[in-house]
Amino acid sequence: AYVRLLRLHSIRRRLLRAEPGEIQIGPLAEAWGFHNAGHFAANYRRLFGETPRVTLRRAPPNLC
């Protein structure tokens, strides 16, 4: 359970730092060992209270 939390937090950090169009959620989750998209999304939503897509949309734009 602890390792899953670490992986989910790592994915969230990456989503929040992403530039628009830079990454896709599915391949990112797969790279972190989540091979079932539904299972990943449910775990993510349970932990953070929002879907990965919402997190990705909240990523701050590059101001430079």
GIZI-V77640 format. One record per residue. SS is DSSP state (H for helix, E for strand, - for the rest). PSI is psi in whole degrees, 0 to 359 (999 if undefined). D_FIRST is the distance of its C-alpha to the first C-alpha in Angstrom with 1 decimal. Layout:
# GIZI-V77640
ss	psi	d_first
SS	PSI	D_FIRST
SS	PSI	D_FIRST
This chain:
# GIZI-V77640
ss	psi	d_first
-	321	0.0
H	317	3.8
H	321	5.5
H	319	5.2
H	317	6.4
H	316	8.8
H	317	10.0
H	318	10.6
H	324	12.5
H	318	14.4
H	316	15.5
H	315	16.6
H	318	18.6
H	319	20.2
H	321	21.2
H	336	22.7
H	354	24.7
-	142	26.0
-	154	29.7
-	128	30.9
-	2	30.7
-	319	29.1
-	162	25.9
-	143	24.6
H	315	21.2
H	305	20.9
H	326	21.6
H	313	19.4
H	318	16.3
H	318	17.5
H	332	17.9
-	11	14.3
-	10	13.4
-	102	13.3
-	354	16.2
-	112	16.5
H	320	17.7
H	318	17.5
H	317	13.8
H	309	13.2
H	320	15.7
H	316	14.4
H	318	10.9
H	312	12.9
H	319	15.5
H	320	13.3
H	317	11.9
H	351	15.3
-	15	17.8
-	162	19.5
-	160	19.5
H	325	19.1
H	320	22.9
H	317	23.7
H	315	21.9
H	321	23.8
H	335	27.0
-	355	26.5
-	134	26.5
-	142	29.5
-	156	32.5
-	120	34.0
-	358	36.9
-	999	38.7
